[in-house]
Amino acid sequence: MAEREMHSVSEQGKDRGHDGQALTEYALILTFIALACVVGVTLMGGSISGFFTGFGGSF
């Protein structure tokens, strides 16, 4: 009986490790997406600003 309880505690520990790994991977993906957005807006900021200025002026 003790072996069975120790095994289930061991299994629970393994699941927590995978959940933490998945959470870390999602955080890294979100970080890279945010970084790509910042770089894109920085590089295209002038043309985006000009577009919205022209678009707003048409009203």
N, C-alpha and C positions, 0 to 999 in steps of 0.2 A: 504494500500500500504506500509506503514512504517513497519508493522508487517512482510510482505513478505520480505522486504529488510533485516531486522534484522535476520530473519530466515536463509537466504542464507549466510549472514556473519557468523552466528553461525555454519552452516554446513561446511564452508570453514575452520574454525578453527579446527574442529574435524578431517578433512582430514589431516591437517598438523601434528597433534599429532600422528596419525597412521604412517605417513611417517617417522617421527623422531624415532618412536619406532622400525620400521622395519630396519632403518639404524643402530640403536644401536645394534640390534640383529645380523645383518650381521657383524658388527665390532667385536662383541664378538666371533662369530663363527670363523672369520679369525684369531683373536688373539689366540684362543685355537688351531687351526690348526698349526699356526706358532710355538707355544710353543711345540706342539707334535713333530714337525719336528726338532726343536732344541734339545729336549731331546733325540729323536731317534738317531740323528747324534752324539750327545755327548756320548751316551752309546755304539754305534756301530762304533765309529770313528776309532778305531784301526783295526778292521776287514775290514772295508771299505778301509782304507789306504793300508792294506796288499793285498787286492784283486786287487786294481788298480796298485800297484807296480808290482805284479806278472803278471798282464795283460799287462802292458807296457813293461816289460822285455821280453815278448815273441815275440816282434817285433824286 
